[in-house]
Amino acid sequence: MSPLPSHTNGAEVRKGTFPLSNSSRQKPRKWPLVFRFIKGAIHHVILIPVLLHTLFTVAVVLVHRLLGVDLALPSSIVPSLSIVVGLMLVFRNSSSYERYWGGRTALQQIVNNVRNLVRSFLVCGPLSDESDRAETEKTVKTLVAMLYAVKNHLRGNWEAPAFQPEFASLMPEGFRGHEAEGVGLPMELAFVVERYIKRGVKKGAFNAPQSANLSASLNAVIMAYGNMETIKLTPIPVCQQIHQKQVLALYCCILPFCLLDDMGWWTIPVITLVCFTLYGIEGIGEELEDPFGYDKNDIRIDAIIEDCRLEVMVLLESWKKGGEEYYL
């Protein structure tokens, strides 16, 4: 089997050789994840707070051990504080992963409904003359363009067809959006698809129940797009973020005083390890909070959409060549 094609943001993508070739894992891992410190890791996010707490702990231990100042606190306060901090971090991570999973589920709902609409349009769409065939081809491409429109809308890439040739090639000819006036491009493209369904009903290609199902699939696309908008536009409340960071910082500052008597100089590496763990958990939550960007840990929107585009365009080319599976 040939190796999986590489897919990076802005890089050229080799032609897929099997389904989901872009969104599948690119290659087996050379090293266990425990040895990974850069690609996909969050060490760059937590380095500064961990370093600061380590230096603070060094200062506390030096004052306590070398200057003879008794800074020790009872270790009995650690368990109760640990429970509070642990529950807070678990809640934060659960909320963030729920947003991540919700975004991925909504994206797959869009892909699934696009597939259903493409199948129905290619098999059941009006085909009385060349204009009907051209209209069907345009609408199928518009469905794929909706995927690109959703992606760029979530990332704030306004007027994206102007600088994304592949996206522009899928847009209806002469189409002019109204993003500059506050209208989302996915919403406008949905009008093109709905109009095609209405024309198909008038020409007798779609009966009433079928047209209702097609409209329901289109509605599901818009609803999933709206769910992704909700995730994008509803950040974790700032009061929760502030309190979480303050509690975590205070906990990591108090902890050295509670370990001085029992651990001595070992307090320094222990505090470093504890801070690395706790700030790492918090950093994971921050990474997953907005899953629609370009980061390594974000949803692989580009690859998923590219797989769907390849799938639909191959089917469209087969339909244009007169494949028997598309005609009665």
N, C-alpha and C positions, 0 to 999 in steps of 0.2 A: 504494500500500500504506500502511496506517495505521502510525503510529509504534509502536515497541515499548513495552509497558507498563512503567512503572517498578516496581522491586521493591527495597525496602530493609527492613532488619530492623525489625519493629514497625510498618511503614507499610502502609496499605491497598493492595492490589494490584488493578489494573484487570483485567477479564476478558480472558483471552487470546484472540487472534484467529487464531492459527495455532500449530502444534505448537512446543514449546520456546520460547514467546514470553517466558517469564520468565528462563530460563537463557541465552538468546542475548544477544549484545551489545546494550545498550540504545540506543546512538546512536553515530554515527561520531565519532572523536576530532577536536576542533577544533584542537588543537595537537599537533605531534610530541612523542613521549614524552621527547625530550631536554630539552624545556622544562618538564617536570612536576617539581615539587619538593614537593608536599604530598600530593595524593590518590594513594594506592597506593605512594608513595615511602617510602624508609627513612631519609631525611635526619634526621628527628627522633630516630632511634635512635642515629645515629653522630655527631650534632652535638657532643656533649660531648667524647668522646675525640679527635676531630679538632681541636677548639679547644684542648684541653690540649696536644696534641703540637705544634700550631702555636706556642703561647706558649712551650713549652719550647725549640723551635727558635730562636725570636726571642732568647731569653736566651742560648743557646749562641753564636749569631752575634754578638750584641753583645759578649759577653765576648771572643770570638776576634778580632773586627775592631777594636773600640774600646779594649779594655784591653790588647791585645797578648799575651794568653795563648794559647799554642799548644795547641789542643784537638783538632787534626786526627788522624784515624786513617787507616791505609792503606785505600784503596778496594778493595783486592783481597779483603777479607773479605765484600764485599756480594754477589757472585754466589752463593757457597755458601749464605749465609743466605737469599737470595731463593728459591733452589730449595726449601729446606726449608719456608719459610713458604708458598710457592705450593702445594706438594703437600698440606700440611696443610689449607689452605683449600679446595682442590679436593675432597679427601676429605670434608670437612665438608659442603660444598654438595651433593655427590652423595648422601650419606646422607640429608640433609634432603629433597631432591627425590624420592628413592625413597620416603620416608614419605608425601609429598604425593601422588605418583602412586598409591601403594598404597591410600591412603584414597579417592581418586577412583574407582579401579577397583572397590574393594569396594562403594562406594555404587551404582555402576552395576550391579553384579551383583545387588544387592538389588532395584533398580528393574526389571531384566530379569526376574527370577524372579517378582516381584509381577505383572508384566504377563502372564506365562505362566499363573500361577495364576488370575488374574481371567478370562482367556479360557476356561480349562477349566471354571471354576465356572459362568460365565454360559451356556455352551453345553451342558455335560454334567451340570451339577448336578441334584439331585432336584427335580422340579417337580410332584409329584402333587397338592399342595394349596397353600393360601395360607401355611400354616405353613412349608412347604418353601421357598417363594419368599421369605418373610421371613427365613428362616435363611440363604439364599444372599446376600441383600442385606446382612445383618449381617456375614457372613464377608468379603464383598468390602470393606466399609468397614473391617473389622478389618485387612485386608492393608494398606490405606493408613495406618491408625493405626500399624502397625508401623514405617513410615517415620518418622513423627513421634516415635515412642517411641525409635527408634535415635538420631535427632538430639538429642533432649533428654537421653538417657542419656549420650551423649558429651560434652555440654556441662554436665552436672551439674545440669540443671533437674529436680529431683525433684518428684513430684506435679504435673507439668505440666498435665494435663487440668483441674486446678482453676483455672488462670489463663489457659488457652488455649482459648477457646470452640470454635474450629474443630477442634482436636484432640479435645475432649470430644464433639463431635457425631459423631465417627467411632467412638468406643468402644462396645462392646456395652453395652446398657442394664443397669444394675445391677452392672456390673463393678467389682470392688474389687481393686486390685493390692496387692502386698506389698513395695513399695519400702522402706517403713520397716523391714522385717525383712530387707532385703538381697537381695531377688530383683529382677532387672532386668525392667522392663515388657515389652521385646521378647520375652523368653523366655516370659512368661505369656501374651501374645497368641498366640504360636505354638501353645499348647495349644488355643485356640479354633479355629484353623484346622485343626489335626490332628484334632480331634474332628469337625469338619464332614466331613473326608475319610472318616473311619471310618463316620459315619452314611450317607454317600453309597454306600459299599461295601455296607452292610447293606441299603440300599434298592434296590440293583442299578443305581444311576446310574453308578458307576465299577467297571470290571472290575479284576482283580488287577494286570495290567501298568500300567494307567492310574493306579491308586491308588499304585503304587510310584513312578511318575514324579512324581506330585503330592507325595508325601512327600519325594522327592529334591529337588524345587524348594524345598520348605519348609526342608529341611536346608541347602540352599545359602544361603538367606537368613540362617539362624543362623550358618553358617560365615563369611559375609562380615561379619556383625555382630561376630563374634569377632575377625576380622582387624582391624577398625577399633578394637576395644577394645585389641588388642595395640599398635597404633600410639599410641593415647592414653596407655596406662599404661606404656609403655617409653620414657622420655626418653633423650636422648643422655647417656651416663655422665658424671657430674659431674667425674671426673678428666680426661676429655678436654676438657670445657669450660674447666676451670681452666687446664690446660696450654696450650690454644690461646690463651686471652686473655693469659696471661703471655708466651708466645713472641711474639705479635703486638705487645704493648706494648713489650717489650724491643727487638724489631727496629726499631720506629719511633723508639725513643729512641736507638739506636746509629747509625741511618742519617745523622742530621745531621752527626755527627762525621766520617763518611766522605766527605761532599760539600763540606766547608768549603773545602778548598784549590782544588778544581776549579770550584766554583759561586759561592762568596762569598755575596753577599746573595740571590742566586737560590735559595739553599738553602731559604729560608723557603717560597716558593710551591711549590717542587718537593716538599717534605716534606708540605705540606698536600694536594697532589694525590695523593701516594702513600698517605697515611693515609685520605683519602676513598675511594680505590679499595679498599684492603685491608679497612678496617672496613666498607665497603659490602658486600663479598662475604660477610664474616662475618655482617652483619646480615640478609642475604637468607636465609642458612641458619637463623638463629633464627626468622625470620618463617614459614618453611615447616615447621618442626619439628612443630608441632601445627596441622594444617590444618582442624580442625573448629570453630573459633571464629567470631567475628563480624568479624574484621579484613578489610580490603579484599583482601588477598592470600590469604585462606583459601578453601577449596572453597566454592562457592556452594550450600551444602546447602539453604537455604531455597528458592531459586529452582528447583532441580532437583526437590525434593519437591513444590513447588506445581505444576509442570508435570505431574508424575505424577498428582497428586490431580485436577487438572482433566481429564486424559485418562481416568482411571478413572471419575470421577463422570459424565462425559458418556456413556460406554459403559453405565454402570449405569442412567441415566435412559432411554436408548434401549431397553435390555433390559426395563425396567419398562413401557414403552409397547408392547411386543410386536413389536419389530423382527424382521423375518423372518430376518435373518442369525444370530439366536440360537436358532432353533427348527428342529427337523426336520419 
